[in-house]
Amino acid sequence: MHDPQTGWSWFEDRTADAGGGAPNGDDMATAMLAARCFSTNDGEALLEYLRSLTTARVLGPDASDTMLRHLEGQRQLIAYLNLLIARGRTGVAAQTKLERTEP
């Protein structure tokens, strides 16, 4: 088991520790909560606004390393939220891991 306070391990798929497959009960409850929160017109509008601030945003060539890292962190959060929503709507693991590029 990974220490949730170190590195990227907090973001790894926790279903792997439970033998793979569907998320465990706590994860599924959280996923269903996210799906309910963003199922209304207001929730969809808010999620679209958050996407416009993150995934649809492009920084110019003069962006600092700090700005790029900050925006990438925001994008990762929105990607995780989208994953939770998808899991909650389908009732199963829609995607087991988020892809990230290794240096």
Kinemage of the C-alpha trace (Angstrom):
@kinemage 1
@onewidth
@group {chain A} dominant
@subgroup {mainchain}
@vectorlist {calphas} color= white
{ca met a 1} P 0.000 0.000 0.000
{ca his a 2} L 1.245 3.479 -0.833
{ca asp a 3} L 1.590 6.370 1.584
{ca pro a 4} L -1.122 8.802 0.385
{ca gln a 5} L 0.932 11.814 1.412
{ca thr a 6} L 3.980 11.172 -0.778
{ca gly a 7} L 4.513 11.805 -4.453
{ca trp a 8} L 1.879 10.792 -6.990
{ca ser a 9} L 0.788 7.673 -5.109
{ca trp a 10} L -2.354 9.419 -3.823
{ca phe a 11} L -3.548 9.598 -7.434
{ca glu a 12} L -2.946 5.956 -8.332
{ca asp a 13} L -5.887 3.660 -8.893
{ca arg a 14} L -6.891 2.331 -5.492
{ca thr a 15} L -8.812 -0.580 -7.050
{ca ala a 16} L -5.469 -2.304 -7.740
{ca asp a 17} L -4.997 -2.844 -3.984
{ca ala a 18} L -8.426 -4.478 -3.813
{ca gly a 19} L -7.649 -6.912 -6.613
{ca gly a 20} L -8.698 -4.751 -9.569
{ca gly a 21} L -12.106 -4.464 -11.141
{ca ala a 22} L -14.742 -2.109 -9.830
{ca pro a 23} L -13.947 0.586 -7.266
{ca asn a 24} L -14.385 -0.350 -3.616
{ca gly a 25} L -17.475 0.782 -1.690
{ca asp a 26} L -16.032 4.106 -0.511
{ca asp a 27} L -14.731 4.964 -3.981
{ca met a 28} L -18.038 4.011 -5.570
{ca ala a 29} L -19.995 6.115 -3.065
{ca thr a 30} L -17.777 9.101 -3.870
{ca ala a 31} L -18.166 8.479 -7.608
{ca met a 32} L -21.951 8.316 -7.299
{ca leu a 33} L -21.922 11.527 -5.248
{ca ala a 34} L -19.911 13.290 -7.971
{ca ala a 35} L -22.284 11.993 -10.650
{ca arg a 36} L -25.312 13.295 -8.720
{ca cys a 37} L -23.709 16.687 -8.070
{ca phe a 38} L -22.977 17.254 -11.743
{ca ser a 39} L -26.154 15.697 -13.194
{ca thr a 40} L -28.238 18.872 -13.027
{ca asn a 41} L -28.147 21.688 -15.569
{ca asp a 42} L -26.362 23.864 -13.010
{ca gly a 43} L -23.809 21.117 -12.312
{ca glu a 44} L -23.149 20.607 -16.019
{ca ala a 45} L -22.738 24.372 -16.497
{ca leu a 46} L -20.285 24.560 -13.594
{ca leu a 47} L -18.273 21.614 -14.917
{ca glu a 48} L -18.133 23.210 -18.376
{ca tyr a 49} L -16.909 26.462 -16.797
{ca leu a 50} L -14.172 24.569 -14.915
{ca arg a 51} L -13.157 22.855 -18.163
{ca ser a 52} L -12.927 26.227 -19.905
{ca leu a 53} L -10.566 27.468 -17.191
{ca thr a 54} L -8.354 24.390 -17.332
{ca thr a 55} L -8.429 21.947 -20.232
{ca ala a 56} L -9.424 24.550 -22.835
{ca arg a 57} L -6.877 27.091 -21.612
{ca val a 58} L -3.612 27.617 -23.478
{ca leu a 59} L -0.640 29.464 -22.019
{ca gly a 60} L 1.689 31.453 -24.238
{ca pro a 61} L 5.375 30.848 -24.833
{ca asp a 62} L 6.293 33.272 -22.061
{ca ala a 63} L 4.553 31.156 -19.388
{ca ser a 64} L 6.809 30.293 -16.484
{ca asp a 65} L 7.479 26.778 -15.293
{ca thr a 66} L 5.425 27.563 -12.197
{ca met a 67} L 2.431 28.671 -14.260
{ca leu a 68} L 2.624 25.544 -16.424
{ca arg a 69} L 2.788 23.247 -13.402
{ca his a 70} L -0.102 25.037 -11.720
{ca leu a 71} L -2.314 24.742 -14.789
{ca glu a 72} L -1.375 21.080 -15.266
{ca gly a 73} L -2.388 20.386 -11.669
{ca gln a 74} L -5.757 22.025 -12.313
{ca arg a 75} L -6.198 19.940 -15.464
{ca gln a 76} L -5.396 16.772 -13.539
{ca leu a 77} L -8.037 17.636 -10.942
{ca ile a 78} L -10.681 18.147 -13.637
{ca ala a 79} L -9.647 14.863 -15.291
{ca tyr a 80} L -10.070 13.059 -11.963
{ca leu a 81} L -13.450 14.702 -11.406
{ca asn a 82} L -14.543 13.588 -14.898
{ca leu a 83} L -13.401 10.047 -14.045
{ca leu a 84} L -15.433 10.054 -10.824
{ca ile a 85} L -18.499 11.308 -12.675
{ca ala a 86} L -18.153 8.623 -15.354
{ca arg a 87} L -17.745 5.894 -12.729
{ca gly a 88} L -20.734 7.156 -10.795
{ca arg a 89} L -22.945 7.311 -13.875
{ca thr a 90} L -22.086 3.827 -15.092
{ca gly a 91} L -21.758 2.192 -11.699
{ca val a 92} L -18.468 0.549 -12.701
{ca ala a 93} L -14.899 1.590 -13.328
{ca ala a 94} L -15.116 3.577 -16.564
{ca gln a 95} L -11.348 3.917 -16.674
{ca thr a 96} L -8.948 2.341 -14.230
{ca lys a 97} L -6.017 4.728 -14.559
{ca leu a 98} L -5.453 8.192 -15.878
{ca glu a 99} L -2.689 8.346 -18.421
{ca arg a 100} L 0.325 10.466 -17.671
{ca thr a 101} L 3.499 10.757 -19.604
{ca glu a 102} L 6.725 9.646 -18.044
{ca pro a 103} L 9.845 11.760 -18.639
